[in-house]
């Protein structure tokens, strides 16, 4: 009789095998994944579909990859980013230098996801956890990315998520949103003027890869009374310097990885 300690659930084992394979192959199509695992395509599809429905796997253009929802469990999926360690260090440096809340975000499934976050000595504001998902249009981190996504992608996000209000300041019409996004593209940064939470303001900049596609955004948030226009202008200069450093150094990460 088999030991109770050795009993496992085969379906869970299959799911874990699929996630492990995704970590090596992603993004990958259904047939290639099933072939790699030597598991029937129909079985792999059922497991993947379940993971997609629970937001642990993302399906884009017939390709599957793990989602950033794993950040809420352990944060290991962040290591998929070549500049992950650099980005984390810069977020921590920003919080120390400014004393405020610094953070980095990314778009996934049409929402802003917090990748890294650090609070400085005078930080005051919300306690948003790593991995938090929220609307793109009402945060500076989200708008900094949204403004630089392809038009089709923006249309898809708005069609799926709408433009719900967080406060009375939230952009709630498509014309308002597009005007704001055009301004963000022109000026190179985004501002959250109490659009997500009352009493909280923020400023963020987009980070681009070598092909000028937006990767992530980097921002600083804090209380309305301290975040005056002049103060935010000073923070923006710090963010722009950090943005440039990350973009330059990320190219080194890319090329050094290729060389290896």
C-alpha positions as CSV (number, residue, x, y, z in Angstrom):
1,X,0.0,0.0,0.0
2,X,1.6,3.4,-1.0
3,X,2.6,5.7,1.8
4,X,0.2,8.6,2.4
5,X,3.2,11.0,2.3
6,X,3.9,10.0,-1.3
7,X,0.4,10.6,-2.7
8,X,0.0,13.5,-5.2
9,X,-2.7,14.9,-7.4
10,X,-1.7,14.2,-11.0
11,X,-3.7,17.1,-12.4
12,X,-1.7,19.5,-10.1
13,X,1.5,17.9,-11.2
14,X,0.6,18.4,-14.9
15,X,-0.2,22.1,-14.2
16,X,3.2,22.6,-12.5
17,X,4.9,20.8,-15.4
18,X,3.2,23.2,-17.8
19,X,4.2,26.2,-15.8
20,X,7.8,24.9,-15.6
21,X,7.9,24.4,-19.3
22,X,6.4,27.9,-19.9
23,X,9.3,29.3,-17.9
24,X,11.8,27.8,-20.4
25,X,9.9,28.3,-23.7
26,X,7.6,31.3,-23.3
27,X,6.1,32.7,-25.3
28,X,5.1,29.4,-26.8
29,X,2.2,28.0,-28.8
30,X,-0.1,25.2,-27.7
31,X,1.2,22.5,-30.1
32,X,4.9,23.2,-29.3
33,X,4.2,23.2,-25.6
34,X,2.3,19.9,-25.8
35,X,5.0,18.4,-27.9
36,X,7.7,19.5,-25.5
37,X,5.9,17.9,-22.5
38,X,4.7,14.9,-24.5
39,X,1.2,15.5,-23.2
40,X,-2.0,15.4,-25.4
41,X,-2.8,18.9,-26.8
42,X,-6.3,18.7,-25.5
43,X,-5.0,18.1,-21.9
44,X,-2.6,21.0,-22.1
45,X,-5.3,23.3,-23.5
46,X,-7.6,22.6,-20.6
47,X,-4.9,23.4,-18.0
48,X,-3.8,26.5,-19.9
49,X,-7.3,27.7,-20.3
50,X,-7.8,27.3,-16.5
51,X,-4.6,29.3,-15.8
52,X,-5.7,32.0,-18.3
53,X,-9.1,32.3,-16.7
54,X,-7.4,32.7,-13.3
55,X,-4.9,35.3,-14.7
56,X,-1.8,33.2,-14.0
57,X,-1.1,32.7,-17.7
58,X,-1.6,35.3,-20.5
59,X,-2.5,34.3,-24.1
60,X,-1.5,36.8,-26.8
61,X,-1.7,36.1,-30.5
62,X,-1.9,32.3,-29.9
63,X,1.2,32.4,-27.7
64,X,1.2,31.6,-23.9
65,X,3.3,33.0,-21.1
66,X,3.2,33.3,-17.3
67,X,1.6,36.4,-16.0
68,X,2.9,38.9,-13.4
69,X,0.1,37.7,-11.0
70,X,2.9,35.4,-9.7
71,X,4.4,38.6,-8.1
72,X,1.7,38.4,-5.5
73,X,2.9,34.9,-4.5
74,X,6.6,35.3,-4.6
75,X,7.9,37.8,-7.1
76,X,10.1,35.3,-9.0
77,X,8.5,36.1,-12.3
78,X,10.1,39.5,-12.2
79,X,13.4,37.9,-13.1
80,X,12.0,37.5,-16.7
81,X,13.0,41.1,-17.1
82,X,16.7,41.5,-18.1
83,X,16.8,44.8,-16.3
84,X,14.8,43.5,-13.2
85,X,17.6,44.0,-10.7
86,X,18.6,47.4,-12.1
87,X,15.0,48.6,-12.0
88,X,14.6,47.4,-8.4
89,X,17.8,49.1,-7.3
90,X,16.8,52.4,-9.0
91,X,13.4,52.4,-7.4
92,X,15.1,52.0,-4.0
93,X,17.5,54.8,-4.8
94,X,14.7,57.1,-5.8
95,X,12.9,56.5,-2.6
96,X,16.1,57.2,-0.6
97,X,17.0,60.3,-2.6
98,X,13.5,61.9,-2.6
99,X,12.1,60.5,0.7
100,X,8.9,59.7,-1.2
101,X,7.2,56.6,-2.5
102,X,8.9,55.4,-5.7
103,X,7.6,52.6,-7.9
104,X,7.8,50.8,-11.3
105,X,4.8,49.5,-13.2
106,X,4.1,47.4,-16.3
107,X,1.0,46.8,-18.4
108,X,-0.6,43.4,-18.3
109,X,-4.1,42.3,-19.4
110,X,-4.9,46.0,-19.9
111,X,-4.1,47.0,-16.3
112,X,-1.1,48.6,-14.5
113,X,0.8,46.1,-12.4
114,X,3.2,47.2,-9.6
115,X,6.6,45.5,-10.2
116,X,8.7,47.3,-7.5
117,X,7.9,49.8,-4.8
118,X,9.9,51.5,-2.1
119,X,9.0,54.1,0.6
120,X,11.4,56.9,1.6
121,X,11.8,58.5,5.0
122,X,9.0,61.1,4.5
123,X,6.7,58.9,2.5
124,X,3.0,59.3,3.0
125,X,0.2,57.8,1.0
126,X,-1.4,54.5,0.1
127,X,0.0,51.1,0.9
128,X,-0.2,49.5,-2.5
129,X,1.3,46.0,-2.5
130,X,3.7,44.6,-5.1
131,X,1.7,42.9,-7.8
132,X,-1.3,45.2,-7.4
133,X,-3.4,45.4,-10.6
134,X,-5.5,48.6,-11.3
135,X,-6.8,50.7,-14.1
136,X,-4.3,52.2,-16.5
137,X,-6.0,55.6,-17.0
138,X,-6.1,56.8,-13.4
139,X,-2.4,56.5,-12.3
140,X,0.7,58.3,-13.6
141,X,2.5,54.9,-14.0
142,X,-0.4,53.6,-16.1
143,X,-0.8,56.6,-18.2
144,X,2.9,56.9,-19.0
145,X,2.7,53.4,-20.5
146,X,-0.8,53.7,-22.1
147,X,0.2,56.8,-24.0
148,X,2.9,54.9,-25.9
149,X,1.0,51.7,-26.7
150,X,-0.2,51.1,-30.2
151,X,-3.6,52.6,-31.0
152,X,-5.1,49.1,-31.4
153,X,-3.9,48.1,-28.0
154,X,-5.3,51.2,-26.4
155,X,-8.6,50.7,-28.1
156,X,-8.7,47.1,-26.8
157,X,-7.9,48.1,-23.2
158,X,-10.6,50.8,-23.2
159,X,-13.1,48.5,-24.8
160,X,-12.5,45.8,-22.2
161,X,-12.0,47.9,-19.0
162,X,-13.9,51.1,-19.8
163,X,-13.0,54.3,-18.0
164,X,-14.3,53.9,-14.5
165,X,-13.9,56.8,-12.1
166,X,-11.6,56.7,-9.1
167,X,-12.3,60.3,-8.1
168,X,-14.0,63.3,-9.6
169,X,-10.6,64.1,-11.3
170,X,-10.4,60.8,-13.2
171,X,-10.4,61.0,-17.0
172,X,-13.8,59.5,-17.8
173,X,-14.4,60.2,-21.5
174,X,-12.4,58.9,-24.5
175,X,-11.8,62.4,-25.8
176,X,-10.4,63.5,-22.5
177,X,-8.2,60.4,-22.4
178,X,-6.8,60.8,-25.9
179,X,-6.1,64.5,-25.3
180,X,-4.2,63.7,-22.1
181,X,-2.3,60.8,-23.7
182,X,-1.2,63.1,-26.6
183,X,0.1,65.6,-24.1
184,X,2.0,62.9,-22.3
185,X,3.7,61.8,-25.5
186,X,4.6,65.4,-26.3
187,X,6.0,66.3,-22.8
188,X,7.5,62.9,-22.0
189,X,5.8,62.3,-18.6
190,X,2.5,61.7,-17.0
191,X,0.9,63.2,-13.9
192,X,-1.8,61.7,-11.6
193,X,-3.6,64.7,-10.1
194,X,-5.7,62.9,-7.5
195,X,-7.2,60.8,-10.3
196,X,-6.9,57.5,-8.5
197,X,-7.1,58.5,-4.8
198,X,-8.0,61.8,-3.2
199,X,-5.1,63.6,-1.7
200,X,-2.5,61.7,-3.7
201,X,-0.5,63.0,-6.6
202,X,2.2,61.4,-8.8
203,X,4.5,61.8,-11.7
204,X,5.9,59.1,-13.9
205,X,8.1,58.6,-17.0
206,X,8.1,55.7,-19.6
207,X,11.1,53.5,-20.0
208,X,11.8,52.4,-23.6
209,X,13.8,49.5,-25.0
210,X,16.2,49.7,-27.9
211,X,13.3,49.5,-30.5
212,X,11.6,52.4,-28.7
213,X,8.8,50.2,-27.4
214,X,7.6,51.1,-23.9
215,X,8.7,48.5,-21.4
216,X,7.8,49.8,-18.0
217,X,7.2,53.1,-16.2
218,X,8.9,54.7,-13.3
219,X,7.2,57.1,-10.9
220,X,7.0,58.9,-7.6
221,X,3.8,59.6,-5.6
222,X,3.0,61.5,-2.5
223,X,0.5,63.8,-0.7
224,X,-1.2,66.6,-2.6
225,X,-0.1,69.4,-0.2
226,X,3.6,68.5,-0.7
227,X,3.4,67.7,-4.4
228,X,3.2,71.2,-5.6
229,X,3.9,72.0,-9.3
230,X,7.4,73.2,-8.4
231,X,8.2,70.2,-6.2
232,X,6.9,67.8,-8.9
233,X,9.1,69.6,-11.5
234,X,12.1,68.8,-9.3
235,X,11.1,65.2,-9.0
236,X,10.7,65.0,-12.7
237,X,14.3,66.0,-13.3
238,X,15.4,63.2,-11.0
239,X,13.1,60.7,-12.8
240,X,14.4,61.8,-16.2
241,X,18.0,61.3,-15.2
242,X,17.2,57.8,-13.8
243,X,15.1,56.9,-16.9
244,X,18.1,57.7,-19.1
245,X,20.4,55.7,-17.0
246,X,18.1,52.7,-17.1
247,X,17.6,52.8,-20.8
248,X,21.3,53.1,-21.5
249,X,22.2,50.3,-19.1
250,X,19.4,48.1,-20.2
251,X,21.1,48.0,-23.7
252,X,24.2,46.7,-22.0
253,X,22.1,44.0,-20.2
254,X,20.6,43.0,-23.6
255,X,23.9,42.8,-25.4
256,X,25.8,41.1,-22.6
257,X,23.1,38.4,-22.5
258,X,23.4,37.9,-26.2
259,X,27.1,37.6,-25.9
260,X,26.8,34.9,-23.3
